[in-house]
Amino acid sequence: MEILLFLSSGLFLGWSLGANDAANVFGTAVGTRMISFRTAAIVCSVFVILGATISGAGAAHTLGKLGAVNALAGSFTVALAAALTTFWMTRLKIPVSTSQAIVGAIIGWNVYSSSVTDTASLTKIMLTWVACPLISAFVAVTMFILIRKMIQLTKPHMLRLDAGTRIGLLAVGAFGSYSLGANNIANVMGVFVPDNPFTDLSVFGLFTLTGVQQLFFLGALAIGVGVFTYSERVMGTVGGGLVNISPVPALVIVLAQSITLFLFASTSLEHFLASHGLPTFPLVPVSSSQAVVGAILGISLFKGAAIRFNVLGEISLGWVATPLAAGVVSFFLLFFVENVFDQQVSRTVEYRIDAVVIEELQVQGLVVDGLAEMNSEIFTNAVKFNDDLQKTGGLSADDASKAMEFARLGLWEVSESVIATELDSHWLTTGQMEAVRSLTDRQFNHQWRFNRALAEASAEWKLLPDMTVNKLTNKEMKKKLKYLGRLFKVDATSTNPEKENI
């Protein structure tokens, strides 16, 4: 019951996302009366669930790097802050970005818990807020030109064109709903992944649902409920509030928005581009609201249509206000939950610079002359530790971030019972599994030591040289190592190096 209670805020956020973002997929179709709301809601709900369950893991990784909310009560509060912000914007009939809401809420947790915000991940996410509407506008104009040319060449009868447009709107709406679920489920349930209460589940021996897939499936169901119960009012704003849209441009807008979300959610596309030496799109949750508005504006400017700039101004104001409001709400809710309900919203993380860490940092190529003054001191405030690494240790911001990773203390213990009952053996190769089993009953005070022990036990745990062709292999390896780190992490922190079995 406690787990369900804590997950309730994520479900509320999922409901809010469904109530708001379904308009970005089917708003133009419903607004032009080409598809009924009921039909749109059914198709949207089914494909959102499929997208979230099958392809939802890709974008969740970046949110985890932005801020690793490490307590279930903290995850509950962060999701609640994002949900309240999204719901409030929805009440104002503004197509708000749930991506921006959850990012703002996570940063609020970082500030409250004195955790360092990963500026590289934040920069990557914020750049997508600019790139998303621009890419969507470009795709929309390109697709509009192609489809218009096809119509001019084929010259279909008006009734056939109308029927084809309706079918097209349903098809691209289904694709858009799948992309929405795959990309935005990270906003709904991503903060719960570190404390995921679900374990792998075999479905009649046919296939296995991982714990994360079950978590995402639950969040997707909440999105579907939001679509049915509250999305019709926002569809009016997107469908006809910003600019008058005819059926064919409505089809193009949904297709452009769908493609844009897919670009930032598809691990298969990332693998294809990287394997051919091409630049890849970052797997981050992007705003479907920004994508659909970018597509509408792109086509409107191309056609010279009149744009209601007052509505555009309200939408833009919502985009600016959302992360700020979510961050403030998150900070105060965290204070309230911790001090009124006496719930732990963050776990203390300890850092220590010692001789072993300094030696490892030298191997990594860092200049560590200034770190001697910090030797053996325990830090529990990540922000202060980061500042001291730069001021006292003389490290750059990037090197300080790397030093924090190596100095982070904990206790990792490889347990036979965890291997037998919780480890997803299907994800690991035979050699990797043998290496994990060889470390049974050993303890490590740093995850990098645990990772190194795995690499020494099997070459299949070694990262490959940093080359483009190895990018995907190393990325998959890092995901596995992070997964094992969560799996074998013991709550207690061992700060005594003599206890460590290396």
C-alpha positions as CSV (number, residue, x, y, z in Angstrom):
1,M,0.0,0.0,0.0
2,E,2.9,2.4,0.7
3,I,4.4,1.7,-2.7
4,L,1.0,2.4,-4.4
5,L,0.6,5.6,-2.4
6,F,4.0,6.8,-3.5
7,L,3.4,5.9,-7.1
8,S,0.1,7.8,-7.0
9,S,1.8,11.1,-7.8
10,G,3.3,9.5,-10.9
11,L,-0.1,8.2,-11.9
12,F,-1.5,11.7,-11.4
13,L,1.2,13.1,-13.6
14,G,0.4,10.5,-16.2
15,W,-3.2,11.5,-16.1
16,S,-2.2,15.2,-16.5
17,L,0.0,14.3,-19.4
18,G,-2.9,12.4,-21.1
19,A,-5.3,15.3,-20.4
20,N,-2.9,17.8,-21.9
21,D,-0.7,16.1,-24.5
22,A,-3.3,14.0,-26.3
23,A,-4.3,17.3,-27.9
24,N,-0.9,17.5,-29.5
25,V,-1.5,14.2,-31.3
26,F,-5.2,14.4,-32.2
27,G,-6.1,18.1,-31.5
28,T,-5.9,19.1,-35.2
29,A,-7.9,16.1,-36.3
30,V,-10.6,16.6,-33.8
31,G,-10.5,20.4,-34.2
32,T,-11.1,20.0,-38.0
33,R,-14.0,17.5,-37.2
34,M,-12.3,14.8,-39.3
35,I,-12.2,12.4,-36.4
36,S,-14.5,12.2,-33.4
37,F,-13.1,12.7,-30.0
38,R,-14.1,9.2,-28.9
39,T,-12.3,7.5,-31.8
40,A,-9.2,9.7,-31.2
41,A,-9.2,8.9,-27.5
42,I,-9.4,5.1,-28.1
43,V,-6.6,5.1,-30.7
44,C,-4.4,7.4,-28.6
45,S,-4.8,5.4,-25.4
46,V,-3.9,2.0,-27.0
47,F,-0.8,3.3,-28.8
48,V,0.4,5.3,-25.9
49,I,0.5,2.2,-23.8
50,L,2.3,0.2,-26.5
51,G,4.9,3.0,-27.0
52,A,5.5,3.4,-23.3
53,T,5.8,-0.3,-22.6
54,I,7.9,-1.3,-25.7
55,S,10.1,1.7,-26.3
56,G,9.9,3.9,-23.2
57,A,13.3,3.2,-21.7
58,G,15.4,5.3,-24.1
59,A,14.6,8.8,-22.9
60,A,14.6,7.9,-19.2
61,H,18.3,7.7,-19.0
62,T,19.0,11.4,-19.5
63,L,16.5,12.4,-16.8
64,G,18.3,10.0,-14.4
65,K,21.6,11.8,-15.1
66,L,20.1,15.2,-14.6
67,G,19.2,14.4,-11.0
68,A,19.1,10.9,-9.4
69,V,16.2,11.1,-7.0
70,N,17.3,8.5,-4.5
71,A,14.3,8.1,-2.1
72,L,10.8,6.9,-2.9
73,A,9.2,9.7,-1.0
74,G,11.4,12.2,-3.0
75,S,10.3,10.6,-6.2
76,F,6.6,10.9,-5.1
77,T,7.1,14.6,-4.3
78,V,8.9,15.4,-7.5
79,A,6.2,13.7,-9.6
80,L,3.5,15.4,-7.6
81,A,5.1,18.9,-8.2
82,A,5.2,18.3,-11.9
83,A,1.7,16.9,-12.0
84,L,0.2,19.9,-10.1
85,T,2.0,22.3,-12.4
86,T,0.8,20.5,-15.5
87,F,-2.8,20.2,-14.1
88,W,-2.8,24.0,-13.3
89,M,-1.7,24.8,-16.8
90,T,-4.3,22.4,-18.3
91,R,-7.0,24.2,-16.3
92,L,-5.9,27.4,-18.0
93,K,-6.3,25.6,-21.4
94,I,-2.6,26.0,-22.2
95,P,-0.7,23.2,-23.9
96,V,2.0,22.8,-21.3
97,S,5.2,20.8,-21.6
98,T,5.3,17.9,-19.1
99,S,9.0,17.5,-20.1
100,Q,9.7,21.0,-18.8
101,A,7.6,20.4,-15.7
102,I,9.5,17.2,-14.6
103,V,12.9,18.9,-15.4
104,G,12.0,21.8,-13.2
105,A,10.8,19.5,-10.4
106,I,14.0,17.5,-10.5
107,I,16.1,20.6,-10.3
108,G,14.0,21.6,-7.3
109,W,14.9,18.3,-5.7
110,N,18.6,18.9,-6.5
111,V,18.5,22.3,-4.8
112,Y,16.6,21.0,-1.7
113,S,18.9,18.0,-1.3
114,S,22.1,19.9,-2.1
115,S,22.7,17.6,-5.1
116,V,24.7,18.8,-8.1
117,T,22.7,19.3,-11.2
118,D,24.5,17.7,-14.2
119,T,24.9,20.8,-16.4
120,A,25.8,18.7,-19.5
121,S,22.5,16.9,-19.3
122,L,20.5,20.1,-18.5
123,T,22.1,21.8,-21.5
124,K,21.3,18.9,-23.7
125,I,17.7,19.0,-22.6
126,M,17.3,22.7,-22.9
127,L,18.8,22.7,-26.4
128,T,16.1,20.2,-27.4
129,W,13.5,22.8,-26.2
130,V,14.8,25.1,-28.9
131,A,15.5,22.4,-31.5
132,C,12.2,20.6,-31.1
133,P,9.8,23.2,-32.6
134,L,12.4,24.1,-35.3
135,I,12.8,20.5,-36.4
136,S,9.0,20.0,-36.3
137,A,8.4,23.1,-38.4
138,F,11.0,22.0,-41.0
139,V,9.5,18.5,-41.2
140,A,6.0,20.0,-41.5
141,V,6.8,22.3,-44.3
142,T,8.8,19.5,-46.2
143,M,5.9,17.0,-45.8
144,F,3.3,19.6,-46.7
145,I,5.1,20.4,-50.0
146,L,5.4,16.7,-50.8
147,I,1.8,15.8,-50.0
148,R,0.5,18.9,-51.9
149,K,2.6,17.9,-54.9
150,M,1.1,14.4,-54.7
151,I,-2.4,15.7,-54.6
152,Q,-1.7,18.0,-57.6
153,L,-0.4,15.1,-59.6
154,T,-3.0,12.5,-58.7
155,K,-6.0,15.0,-58.6
156,P,-8.2,12.7,-56.4
157,H,-11.9,13.2,-56.2
158,M,-13.0,15.3,-53.2
159,L,-14.7,12.4,-51.5
160,R,-11.7,10.2,-52.0
161,L,-9.4,12.9,-50.7
162,D,-11.6,13.4,-47.6
163,A,-11.7,9.6,-46.9
164,G,-7.9,9.4,-47.4
165,T,-7.3,12.3,-45.1
166,R,-9.4,10.7,-42.4
167,I,-7.5,7.4,-42.7
168,G,-4.2,9.3,-42.8
169,L,-5.1,11.2,-39.6
170,L,-5.9,8.0,-37.8
171,A,-2.6,6.4,-39.0
172,V,-0.3,9.2,-38.1
173,G,-2.3,9.7,-34.9
174,A,-1.5,6.2,-33.9
175,F,2.1,6.7,-34.8
176,G,2.1,10.0,-32.9
177,S,0.6,8.3,-29.8
178,Y,3.2,5.5,-29.9
179,S,6.0,8.2,-30.1
180,L,4.3,10.2,-27.3
181,G,4.3,7.1,-25.0
182,A,7.8,6.1,-25.9
183,N,9.2,9.6,-25.4
184,N,7.2,11.1,-22.6
185,I,6.7,8.1,-20.2
186,A,10.1,9.0,-18.9
187,N,8.5,12.3,-17.6
188,V,5.8,10.3,-15.8
189,M,7.7,7.3,-14.3
190,G,11.4,8.1,-14.8
191,V,12.0,9.3,-11.3
192,F,10.7,6.0,-9.9
193,V,13.1,3.8,-11.8
194,P,15.9,3.9,-9.2
195,D,13.4,2.6,-6.6
196,N,11.3,0.5,-8.9
197,P,9.1,-1.9,-6.8
198,F,8.4,-4.3,-9.7
199,T,10.4,-7.4,-10.6
200,D,10.5,-9.3,-13.9
201,L,7.2,-11.0,-14.8
202,S,6.8,-13.9,-17.2
203,V,3.5,-13.7,-19.2
204,F,2.3,-17.3,-19.8
205,G,5.8,-18.3,-20.7
206,L,5.5,-16.3,-24.0
207,F,7.5,-13.2,-23.1
208,T,8.8,-11.4,-20.1
209,L,7.9,-7.9,-18.8
210,T,10.8,-6.3,-17.0
211,G,10.2,-4.3,-13.8
212,V,10.7,-1.1,-15.7
213,Q,8.2,-2.1,-18.4
214,Q,5.6,-2.8,-15.8
215,L,6.2,0.6,-14.2
216,F,5.9,2.3,-17.6
217,F,2.7,0.2,-18.4
218,L,1.1,1.5,-15.2
219,G,2.0,5.1,-16.0
220,A,0.7,4.6,-19.6
221,L,-2.7,3.4,-18.2
222,A,-2.9,6.7,-16.3
223,I,-2.1,8.6,-19.5
224,G,-5.0,6.7,-21.2
225,V,-7.4,7.7,-18.4
226,G,-6.3,11.3,-18.8
227,V,-7.0,11.2,-22.5
228,F,-10.6,10.0,-22.0
229,T,-11.5,12.2,-19.1
230,Y,-10.0,15.6,-19.7
231,S,-8.2,16.1,-23.0
232,E,-11.1,17.3,-25.1
233,R,-10.9,20.9,-23.8
234,V,-7.2,21.3,-24.6
235,M,-7.8,19.9,-28.1
236,G,-9.9,22.9,-28.8
237,T,-6.9,25.2,-28.2
238,V,-4.5,23.2,-30.3
239,G,-7.0,22.3,-33.0
240,G,-8.3,25.8,-33.7
241,G,-7.2,28.3,-31.1
242,L,-3.8,29.2,-32.6
243,V,-4.7,29.3,-36.3
244,N,-7.5,28.0,-38.5
245,I,-6.4,24.6,-39.9
246,S,-7.8,22.7,-42.9
247,P,-7.8,18.9,-43.0
248,V,-4.7,18.2,-45.1
249,P,-2.4,20.6,-43.1
250,A,-3.9,19.0,-40.0
251,L,-2.6,15.6,-41.3
252,V,0.9,17.0,-41.9
253,I,1.0,18.7,-38.5
254,V,0.4,15.4,-36.7
255,L,2.9,13.6,-38.9
256,A,5.6,16.2,-38.3
257,Q,5.0,16.1,-34.5
258,S,5.1,12.3,-34.5
259,I,8.3,12.1,-36.5
260,T,9.9,14.7,-34.2
261,L,9.1,12.8,-31.0
262,F,10.2,9.6,-32.7
263,L,13.6,11.1,-33.5
264,F,14.3,11.8,-29.8
265,A,12.9,8.4,-28.5
266,S,14.0,5.6,-30.9
267,T,17.0,3.6,-29.8
268,S,16.7,1.7,-33.1
269,L,17.2,4.9,-35.0
270,E,20.1,5.8,-32.8
271,H,21.7,2.4,-33.4
272,F,21.2,2.8,-37.2
273,L,22.7,6.3,-37.4
274,A,25.7,5.5,-35.1
275,S,26.5,2.2,-37.0
276,H,26.8,4.2,-40.2
277,G,29.0,6.9,-38.6
278,L,26.2,9.5,-38.6
279,P,25.4,12.0,-35.8
280,T,22.6,10.8,-33.6
281,F,19.7,12.5,-31.9
282,P,19.9,12.6,-28.1
283,L,17.4,10.3,-26.4
284,V,15.7,12.8,-24.2
285,P,12.0,13.6,-23.3
286,V,11.0,16.4,-25.6
287,S,7.9,18.5,-25.5
288,S,5.0,17.3,-27.8
289,S,3.4,20.7,-27.2
290,Q,6.5,22.4,-28.6
291,A,6.6,19.9,-31.5
292,V,3.0,20.5,-32.6
293,V,3.1,24.2,-32.1
294,G,6.3,24.3,-34.2
295,A,4.6,22.3,-37.0
296,I,1.5,24.6,-36.9
297,L,3.6,27.7,-37.1
298,G,5.9,26.3,-39.9
299,I,2.9,25.5,-42.2
300,S,1.2,28.8,-41.3
301,L,4.2,30.9,-42.1
302,F,4.8,28.9,-45.3
303,K,1.1,29.4,-46.4
304,G,1.1,33.0,-45.2
305,A,-1.9,32.3,-42.9
306,A,-2.9,34.6,-40.1
307,I,-1.5,33.6,-36.7
308,R,-3.3,34.5,-33.5
309,F,-0.2,35.9,-31.7
310,N,-2.1,36.4,-28.5
311,V,-2.7,32.7,-28.2
312,L,1.0,32.0,-29.2
313,G,2.0,34.4,-26.5
314,E,0.0,32.5,-23.9
315,I,1.5,29.2,-25.0
316,S,5.1,30.7,-25.0
317,L,4.5,32.1,-21.5
318,G,3.4,28.6,-20.3
319,W,6.7,27.2,-21.7
320,V,8.7,29.7,-19.7
321,A,6.7,29.5,-16.5
322,T,6.3,25.7,-16.4
323,P,9.9,24.7,-15.3
324,L,10.2,27.7,-12.9
325,A,6.8,27.0,-11.3
326,A,7.5,23.2,-11.0
327,G,10.9,23.8,-9.4
328,V,9.5,26.1,-6.8
329,V,6.5,23.8,-6.1
330,S,8.9,20.9,-5.8
331,F,11.2,22.6,-3.3
332,F,8.4,23.6,-0.9
333,L,6.6,20.3,-1.2
334,L,9.8,18.5,-0.4
335,F,10.1,20.6,2.8
336,F,6.5,19.9,3.7
337,V,6.7,16.1,3.1
338,E,10.0,15.8,5.1
339,N,9.1,18.0,8.0
340,V,5.4,17.5,8.4
341,F,5.0,13.8,7.4
342,D,8.5,12.9,8.5
343,Q,9.3,11.1,5.2
344,Q,12.9,10.7,3.9
345,V,12.9,12.6,0.6
346,S,16.6,12.1,-0.1
347,R,19.3,9.8,1.1
348,T,22.7,11.1,2.3
349,V,25.5,10.5,-0.1
350,E,29.1,10.5,1.2
351,Y,32.2,11.5,-0.8
352,R,35.9,11.1,0.2
353,I,39.1,11.9,-1.5
354,D,41.8,9.4,-0.4
355,A,45.0,8.0,-1.7
356,V,43.2,5.3,-3.8
357,V,40.9,7.8,-5.4
358,I,43.7,10.3,-6.1
359,E,45.7,7.5,-7.8
360,E,42.7,6.5,-9.9
361,L,42.1,10.2,-10.9
362,Q,45.8,10.4,-12.0
363,V,45.2,7.3,-14.2
364,Q,42.2,9.1,-15.7
365,G,44.5,12.0,-16.7
366,L,43.5,14.6,-14.1
367,V,45.9,16.9,-12.4
368,V,45.4,16.2,-8.7
369,D,48.2,18.2,-7.0
370,G,45.6,20.3,-5.1
371,L,43.6,17.4,-3.8
372,A,46.1,16.5,-1.0
373,E,44.5,19.2,1.3
374,M,41.2,17.3,1.0
375,N,42.6,13.9,1.7
376,S,40.3,11.6,3.9
377,E,37.7,14.3,4.6
378,I,34.1,13.1,4.4
379,F,31.7,15.3,2.5
380,T,27.9,14.9,2.7
381,N,27.0,18.1,0.8
382,A,27.5,17.5,-2.9
383,V,27.4,21.2,-3.8
384,K,30.1,22.1,-1.3
385,F,32.2,19.2,-2.3
386,N,32.0,20.2,-6.0
387,D,32.9,23.8,-5.1
388,D,35.9,22.6,-3.0
389,L,37.1,20.4,-5.8
390,Q,37.3,23.5,-8.0
391,K,38.5,26.0,-5.5
392,T,40.8,24.0,-3.3
393,G,41.6,21.1,-5.6
394,G,42.1,23.4,-8.7
395,L,39.9,21.2,-11.0
396,S,37.8,22.4,-13.9
397,A,34.1,22.0,-13.7
398,D,34.2,18.9,-15.9
399,D,37.1,17.3,-14.0
400,A,35.3,18.1,-10.7
401,S,32.3,16.2,-11.9
402,K,34.5,13.2,-12.8
403,A,36.2,13.4,-9.5
404,M,32.9,13.3,-7.7
405,E,32.0,10.1,-9.5
406,F,35.1,8.4,-8.3
407,A,35.0,9.8,-4.8
408,R,31.4,8.7,-4.1
409,L,31.2,6.2,-1.3
410,G,28.7,3.4,-0.8
411,L,28.6,-0.3,-0.2
412,W,28.1,-2.8,-3.1
413,E,27.9,-6.4,-2.2
414,V,27.3,-9.2,-4.8
415,S,24.8,-11.6,-3.2
416,E,23.8,-15.0,-4.5
417,S,20.2,-14.5,-3.4
418,V,20.0,-11.3,-5.5
419,I,21.5,-13.0,-8.5
420,A,19.0,-15.8,-8.2
421,T,15.8,-13.8,-7.6
422,E,16.4,-10.3,-9.1
423,L,19.1,-10.3,-11.7
424,D,17.8,-10.2,-15.3
425,S,20.1,-12.9,-16.7
426,H,18.6,-12.6,-20.2
427,W,20.1,-9.2,-20.6
428,L,23.7,-10.4,-19.8
429,T,25.9,-12.7,-21.9
430,T,27.1,-16.0,-20.5
431,G,30.5,-14.5,-19.9
432,Q,29.1,-11.5,-18.1
433,M,27.0,-13.7,-15.9
434,E,30.0,-15.9,-15.0
435,A,31.9,-12.7,-14.0
436,V,29.1,-11.5,-11.8
437,R,28.9,-14.9,-10.0
438,S,32.6,-14.9,-9.5
439,L,32.3,-11.8,-7.3
440,T,29.7,-13.4,-5.0
441,D,30.2,-12.2,-1.3
442,R,32.7,-9.5,-2.3
443,Q,32.2,-5.9,-1.2
444,F,33.2,-2.7,-2.7
445,N,33.2,0.9,-1.4
446,H,33.1,2.5,-4.9
447,Q,31.2,1.5,-7.9
448,W,34.2,2.1,-10.2
449,R,36.0,-0.6,-8.2
450,F,33.1,-3.0,-8.7
451,N,33.1,-2.2,-12.4
452,R,36.9,-2.8,-12.6
453,A,36.5,-6.2,-10.8
454,L,33.9,-7.2,-13.4
455,A,36.3,-6.2,-16.2
456,E,39.1,-8.2,-14.6
457,A,36.9,-11.2,-14.3
458,S,35.8,-11.1,-17.9
459,A,36.8,-9.1,-21.0
460,E,33.2,-8.9,-21.9
461,W,32.8,-6.2,-19.2
462,K,35.6,-4.0,-20.6
463,L,34.7,-0.8,-22.4
464,L,36.1,-0.5,-25.9
465,P,38.3,2.3,-27.1
466,D,36.4,5.6,-27.5
467,M,35.7,5.5,-31.2
468,T,32.5,6.1,-33.1
469,V,32.1,2.5,-34.1
470,N,32.2,1.5,-30.4
471,K,29.8,4.2,-29.2
472,L,26.7,2.0,-29.1
473,T,28.5,-1.0,-27.5
474,N,29.9,1.2,-24.7
475,K,26.6,2.9,-24.2
476,E,24.9,-0.5,-23.7
477,M,27.7,-1.6,-21.4
478,K,27.3,1.5,-19.2
479,K,23.6,0.8,-18.9
480,K,24.3,-2.7,-17.7
481,L,26.9,-1.5,-15.2
482,K,24.5,1.1,-13.9
483,Y,21.8,-1.6,-13.6
484,L,24.1,-3.8,-11.6
485,G,25.1,-0.9,-9.4
486,R,21.5,-0.3,-8.5
487,L,20.9,-4.0,-8.0
488,F,23.8,-4.8,-5.6
489,K,23.8,-1.5,-3.8
490,V,23.4,-1.9,0.0
491,D,21.6,0.8,1.9
492,A,24.3,1.1,4.5
493,T,27.4,3.2,3.6
494,S,30.8,1.8,4.4
495,T,33.3,4.5,5.0
496,N,36.0,2.3,6.4
497,P,38.4,1.2,3.6
498,E,39.7,-1.7,5.7
499,K,36.2,-3.4,5.4
500,E,36.4,-3.3,1.6
501,N,37.1,-6.6,-0.2
502,I,38.7,-5.7,-3.5
